Amino acid sequence: MAAKHIDTVFAERLAPRRAELEELFHSLYGDSPELAHFERVMAKAHADRPADLKHLDATREQDPQWYRRGDMFGMTMYTDLFAGKLTDLAGHIDYLKEQHLTYLHLMPLLTMPHPDNDGGYAIEDFDTVDPSIGTNEDLADLTAKLRKAGISLCLDFVMNHTASTHRWAKAAQAGDPEYQDYYFCYDDRTIPDQYDAVVPQVFPTAAPGNFTWNERMGKWVMTQFYPFQWDLNYRNPKVFVAMMSSLLHLANLGVEVFRIDAVPYIWKQLGTNCRNLPQVHTIVRMMRIMSEIVCPAVVFKGEVVMAPKELAAYFGTPEKPECHMLYNVSVMVNLWSALANGDTRLLKTQIDKLDALPDNCWFVNYLRCHDDIGWGLDEDVERQLGIDPLKHKEFLYHFYEGMVPGSWSMGELYNYDPASGDARSCGTTASLCGIERAIITHDRPLYERSIQRDLLMHHAMGFLRGFPMLNCGDEIGQLNGWDYKEDPDRVADSRNLHRSKFNWKNAAKRDIPGTLPNRLWEGMADVRQMRSDPCFAPDAWVTTWDAHDDGVLAMVRQAGGRTLLGVFNFANRDATATLDSIEGVSLPRTVALKPYEWKIEAC
């Protein structure tokens, strides 16, 4: 009876979705026999899905807005830097529960080459945990313990490329034409040159070009990111089905959220810039249908580092959804811009553009993560405001490098390109906000103001549409890890500045009043308390408000007849927000703010 019930559930979910799924598959792959293989893969994954996860599937089908609730609070971390192995991390779940986390994003932990793995984003085996971190059994045990603690586990699904040491790449290098068709391999530069003529470079300084010559294979292979990361050919249906099989395997180990890495890049077409092509959305839509059939508890978070006009497409439509949520990269960058120059105009404009997106659009908001800060600001808006985009970008990355007079920041440049004047920034939240410089220089006023900056940024981020995610260590004010410069395997990548081992000694001070860890810890608790207000309901109305002071960001939330006002002073001066009320939104006329102060008021 149990098996019959399982088959019935699968069939009931498949039936209303099958026609669209097959139509989408045919649109990419014609009458490929891989469609039947794909459907068998889905059926087997459902049959193999553990009973507790099937129970979670049924629960989430009745509560599809679960990831949009106000109590969602996330954290991202590297397993080894936080604790060591997966088993060690499982021993620290109480620390995560203490923060009332509901979402934990672990950086890539699948089998990878060492040391060249781009922080785990070069994967040798999509089905197996890296032995240095643990086993598949350890991962399944961890996800079960996290679920019991009310925490959903997120893992990256790096679907654009594999490591050059993946078994497919090894077979391709050995001359197997079947596996050479899993990638983009060419005998000469004719086609690579045609791609390079229009396809932007991801890392023009660190990894110039989009192709790498492979001596063993005697061919050029597409490598848009690093030479040891080979781009997959999704025009080959075998690639799509194999990758979906791996995703479902991880879902059955208890992964509840997949961060789809570099999703705009996954479809390549000669004569285009190979970004945001329609076929990308066909693939993501098929992934969404697949998850709704096999594992409806699972949600997808897209990494889409693109202009706001490109974002809505990655959510699909309410009738044909794609990603459940996206990383809020653009507002993250604008928060740091506003902090550096005390001007919130760009930030407000960016928030307005995202708030104008349809209701099905949802974001994971953050200040820092494993990656750098890429200064991708809206250049058209900058020009409208009389801001020179290149000069502004140069100001920002030099400011956070600590090289601008008056800067309180301590960070480093990443991927500086002298030809274009482009660069990105690295550093922890605390160090970028000035706390590290204040400690080194014994500057007490700077120390107090820097903590205020740090907490301002977290409260503003927490007030946005979506839910907040901390970078592990931000909750205790972790500083930069300059010791990476002593490690020959890490020194070449300045992003390791904010990829340092978690400071458990400092974490132990989180209950000692007046210490830096305690003040940041209590500050994060205040963010969570703020978000317990009914105005953080999934269907809340959120908008910016004119504060009549460019240094102040004002936002309004409404839900259930209740209004919540948030005002945030990004300027290093006293400010007064002057607010206009309208019908249905009654606000205080003025709100006085000290430098970097914020106020949250029910109206």
N, C-alpha and C positions, 0 to 999 in steps of 0.2 A: 504493500500500500504506500509506503514512504517513497519508493522509487517512482511509482505512478504519480504521486502528488508532485514530486519534483518535476517530472516531465510535463505535467499539466501546467505548473507555474511558468516554466520556460516557454511552453507553447502559447500560453495566454499573453505573455509579454511580447513574444515574437510576432504573433499574428497581425496586430494593428500596425506594426512597424516594418514588416517584411518588404512590402512593395516599395517603400521609399528607400530602404537600405539597398535593395537590389538595383533600383534605378540609379542611385548614386554610384554604386560599384560599377555598373555598366558604363556610366558616363566617363569613368576614368580608364577602365580596363576592358571594355567591350565584352565579349562572351567568354572571358577567361574562366577556365575550370577552377581557378583559385576561389571563386565565390562559394562553391560547394565546400571547399576546404575551410574557408572562413566560417561558414555556418556550423561545420562540425567542431571547429575550435571553440566556438561560443557554447555549443551544447555540452561539450566535455567540461569546459570551465565551470559551467553552471552545475553539472552533475558532481564535480569535485569540490564545489564550494562548501566549506565547513558549515555546520548547522548554526553556530552562533552568528556567523556573518549573514546567513540567510535570514535569521531573525532580525538582524540590524537592517537588512534590505527592506523587510516588510515594515519595520518601524519608520524608516526614512521615507518610504513611499507615502505614508500617512502624514509625514511632517517634512515636506519638501523644502521648507524655508529654514531648516535647522541651522544652516551655516550663515544665516543673515541676522540672527538674534543679537540683541545688545550685549549679552554676556559672553560673546565670542571674544577670545583674547589669545593671541598666538605668540609663538617664539620660534626662531630659527637658530640652528646650531650645527656644528660639526661634531659627530659622535666622539671621535678620538680626542678632540680638543676639550670637550666638556667632561668626559669621564674615562675614555679609553675604548673599551669594546662595548658591544650592545648589552652584554650581561652587566657590565658596570653601570651603564646608563639606567638599566632597569632598577638598579639599587638606589638611584637618585630620584625616583618618581615622586617621593614625598616633597622634595624641593620644588618640583614643578607644580604639584598640587597646592603647595603653600602660596603660589602666585595665582591660583585659580585659573590655570591655563586650560583651554579647551582644544588647542590646536598646536601641534609640534611638527615643525618642518626640519627634518634631518637632511643635511647636505648629502650629495651622492655617496652611496656606500656599497654599490655593486662592484664586482671584480674589475679592477683597473690596473694598468701598468704602473710601475714605480721606477723613478720618481715622476716621469713626465705624464701627468694625467689631467692637467688643467683643473686642479682642485676636485678631481673626481668626475669631471665632465667628459673624459675619454673613457669609454666603457668597453671592456673585453667580453663581458658576459652579462646580458640583461636579465638572466634568470637566477644569478647566484651572488650572494653577499661576498664582499672581499674578505679573504681569510684573515687579514690584519684587523678586521672589525668584528668578525664573528661568522655565524652560519645562518642558513635560512631558518633553521629551527630557533635560533636566538631571536631572529627578527619576528617570527610568528609569536614567540613567547612575549616579546616586548609589546607588540601591538595589542595582544590580549590584556596585558597588565595596564596599558594605557587606556584601553576602552573601559576597563573596570574603574579607572580613575576619571573617566569622562573626558579623555583627551584623544582627539583624532590625529592619526599619524599621516603626515604628508611626505612624499618622496618625489624627487625629480624624475621625470621620464625624458631622457635625453634622446629624442627621436630623430634629430637632424643628422646625427653622425655616429660612427663607432670609433673606437680606438683602432689605430693601424695594426694592432696586435690581436684584434678580434678574429675568430676562426674564419669568418667570411673574407676578411681582408687577407688573411694568410693564404687562403685558397686562391684568391684572386692573384696574389703575388706569385703563387706557384704556377700560374698560367691557366687556371680553370676559367673558361669563358662564362660559365653559368654565374659564378660569383663575381666576375668582373662586371657583370650586368647588375649587380647589387649596388654598384657605385658608378661614378662617371669617369671612365678610363679612356684615354685617347693616345694613339700612336705618335702624333706630332702636335704642334702648337696651333694648328688651323682653327679647330673649334674652341680650345681654351682661349685663344686670342679674341675670338668673337664674343665669348662670355665676358672677358676682362674689359672689353671696350665699353660695356654698359653696367656691369655689376660692381657696386661699391665694395671697397675692401673693409673688412671688419676690424682688423688690427694692422693698419698700414705700416706701422713702425716695427712692432714686435713680430708680426707674421705677414709680411707684404705679399700681395698676390692672392689669387683664388685657386691656384693649382700648384701641385708639388710633383717633381719628377721622381718616380720610383725606379731605381736602378735595377732591382731584381725583376720587376715586372716588365721593365722597358716601356713604360707608359706614363703619361701625365694623369694624375688623379685629382679630382676636385677636393680642395681642403679650404673651405671658406674661413675657418677659425684658425686652427694651428695645423702644421704639417702632419702631426700624429693623430689628427681627427679627420677621418674620411667621410665626406658627405654621402648619405644614403640616397639611392635612386628610387623614389616613390612612384615613378612611372612603371616600375616593375611590381606587379601585384604580389609576388612572393615576398617582397620586402615588407609591404603593408601587413600581410597576414602574419608573418613571422613576428613583427614588432607588436601587433595586437595580442598575439599569443603570450608574449612576455609580459605585457601590461596586465592581462587577466591573471597570469600566474602570480604577479606581485599583489594584485588585489585579493587573491585567495590566501595570501600570507597575512592579510589584515591591513594593507595600506588603504586608507580611506580617501586621501586626496592626492592627486597627481599634479605636480607643477610641470606643465608641458614646456620644456626648455626650447627657446629660440623657434617657436612655432611659425612665425611669419616666413621662415627660410626654407621650409621643408619641401616645397615644390620648385623645381628648376625648369625654366623654359628659355631656350635660346632667343635672343632679341629683347628680353625683358631684364629688369633689375633683380629678378628672382626674389622679390619681396611681396608679401600680401597678395599672391596670385589667387584667382578664384578656386583653383584646385585645392589650395590649403584649406579653405572653408568646407569643401566637400569631404576632405579627410577628417577634419575635426567633427563635422556633423555625423559622419559614420561612427566615430569614436563615441560620441554622445549616445547615439542609438544603441550601440553595442553595450554600453554600461547600463543603460536603462533596461536592457533585456537580461543581462547576466548578473550585474552587481549594482542595483540602483542606489545602494548606500554610498557609492563612490562619486566624488565630484572632481571636476577638472579646473585647475587654475592656470591660465595662460600667461606665459612671459612674453609680453608684446611691448617691446621698447620702440614704440612708434608714436607718431603724432596723434593727438586726440581724435582727429577725423577718421583714423584707421581703426580705432578701438571698438566702436559699436558693432562692427561686422563680426568680431570674434565672439560676441555673445549670441550671434544668430538672432532669431526672432522668438517671441513667446510661443509661436506655433512650431517653430523648428529651431530649438536652442542649440548652441554649441558649447562654449565654455561657461561654467557656472560663475566664475569670477576671474579677474585679472589682477596682476601686480600693478599698483598705482605708482608707476615709475615717474610719470610727469609731475605729479604733485610733490613727490619726494624731492625732486631736483629743485622745484620752485620754493619749497620750504627753506632749503639751504640758501638759495639765492636771496630770499627775503631777509634771512637772518644776517647775512653778510652786509647788505646795504641798507637795511632798515626800511625797505620799500616793499609793500605788499601788493602793488598793482599787478605785476605779472602773476603772482600767486592767486590773487582773486580771479583774474581772467581765466586761469587754467582750471580752477575749481568750478567756475561757472560753466565752462565747456563740458566738464564731466557730469555736473549735476543736471545738465540739459539732456543727457543721454536717456534713453528709455528706462522704465522702471526695472527691466530685467538685467540691467547692468550693475554689477557689484564689484567692489574692490577690496583688495588686501592692502592696507596702508602701512607704511613703514618709513623709518628714517635711515637705517643702515641695514645691510645684509652682507653676504659673503663677497659681494661684488663692489666695484668702484662706483663713484658718483660720476656719471657721464653728463656733461652740461648741455643736454639737448633741450634748450629753451625755445619758445615759439618766436622765431626771428621776425616774423611779420608783425606780431604784437609789439615786440621790442622797438621796431622802427616807428610804429604808430605812436609810441610813448617817447620817442626821441632818444632811444638808447641804441648805441652802436653794438650790434650783436657780437662781433669779434672782440672788441675792446672789453665788453662786459664779461664774456667768457674768460678772457685772459685775466681780468680782475678777480673773478671768482676762484679760479684754480690757483692763482698766486696768493689770494687771501687765505684760502684753506691750507696752503703750504706754509703760511706764516711769513710770507715775503712782502706783504703790503704794509706800509706804515700804519700802526694802530691795530693791526690784526692780533687777535688773541688765540688764534688757532694753531694747532700743530698737526700737520698732515704731510702727505707726500703726493707727488705727481705720479700718474700711471699713464703709460702709452703716449708720452709727449711726442708730438710730430711738429718739428720746427718749420717744415714746409707749409703746413696749413695753419699753424698756430693752435692746433687742437691739443687738448690734454684732459685727463680725468683726475679725480681726487680720491685719495684713500685716507683712512683713519677711523677710529671709533667715535661714537657720538660724543662721549665725554671729552676726548682730546680735541675734536673739531670745535666744540663749544667753549674751549678755553680752560677747562679744569686742569689739564696736564701742565700747561704753561704756568698757571697760578701756583700749582704745587711746587714746581721747580724754582720759581722766582720768589716763593714765600710771600706772594701778594694776596693778602686776605680780602681786600675789596674785590679784586679780580676773581678770586675763588668764589665769593658769594654770588657775584653777578653771573659767573659761568654756570654755576648750578642752576640759577634761575633760568638761564638760556636753555639748558638741557631740559628742564621740566616744562618750560613754555613749548618747546618743540614737540614733546610727547603729548601734552594736552591738546595742542592744535591738531596733531595727527589723529588723536583719539576721537576728536569731534567730527571728523570727516565722514562722509557717506562710505559705508563699508565697515571693516573691523580692523583693529590695530594688531601689528605683529612686531615684537621686540627682537632685536638682535641679541643673542645670549651674551650676557655681561653688561648690557646697558642698564639692567635693573640694579646693578651694584656700582655703576660708574667705572667700568673697566677701561683702563688706559691703553694706549698703543703698545704693541709688542715689538719693540725695536730689536730684540734679540734675533729676529729673523735674518738680519744681516750677517749673523755669524754662522748661518747654516747654508752650505754651498748648494743644497737642493732647493732652497727657498729664496735665496737672495735676489734672484733675477726678477721676481714678481713682487712689486711693492704692495699688492693687495694683501700679502701676508702680514702687513702692518696691523691689520684689524682681524687677522686670523690667528690669534694667539691662544695658548692654553687658558682655560677658565681658571680664574684666581679664587680657589676655594678658601684660601686664608682670608681674603677680603670678604668673601660671601659670609663667612662666620661672624662678621661684624654687623650684619644686617639688622640685628636686634639691639645694637648698642647705640643709644640716642646720640645724635650729633655727629656721628661718623659719616663719611661720604657714602658708604654702602647703605647705611640706614636712611639717609635723606633721599637717595634715589629709590630705594625699595619702597619707602612710604609714598614717594611721589607716584610710583606706578600703581600702588594701591588706590591712590586718589583718582587716577585715570579710570580704573575699574569702577570705583564708586560713582564717578560722573556718568559712566555708561550704563549704570543700573537704572537711570531715569527712564520712564515710559517713552520719552521722546526719542529713544534709540530703538524703537520697534522697527521690524523689517520694512514696514510700509510708511515710515516717517517721511515727512516733507523736509528737505534740507536745502538751504540756499545761503549764499553770502548776502551781506547787507552793507550798504554804504556807511562807513564810519566817519566820513568827511575828514579823514586824516590818513595819508598814504602809509603811515607807519603802523596802522592798526588794521588787523583782519577781524571782521565781525561776521558771525554766522548765526543763523536761526534754524532751530528744529521745531517741528510741530507734529504731534500725534495725539489722537484721542481728545482733541480740544485743549491740549496743554501746549504751551510755548516755552522753549528753552533758548536762552541767548548765551552765546559764547563770544567774548571779546579778547583779543590777543595782541599785545603790544610788542612788535618786532623791533622797535626803535630803542636806541640807547639814550632815551630821554623820557621825561614825563610826557604823557599824551592824554588827550580827552577824546573819547569816541562820542560823536554827536549823531544820534539815531532818530530817523523819521519813522513814526508809526503810520500804519495804513489800516484800512478796515480788516479786521480779523487778526492783526498782528500789532499788539500794543506793547511798546518798548519804552524803557526809561529814556528820557531826553538826552541825558549825558551820563557817561561812565568815565571816571578818572582812573588813570593807570600809571603806575610807576614803570621805569625801564624794565622791559621783558616780563611785565606782569600780565596775568590773564585772570578773567573773572567769568564765572558761570552762574547765571541767574535765571530762575524760573520767573516768567512774566505773566 
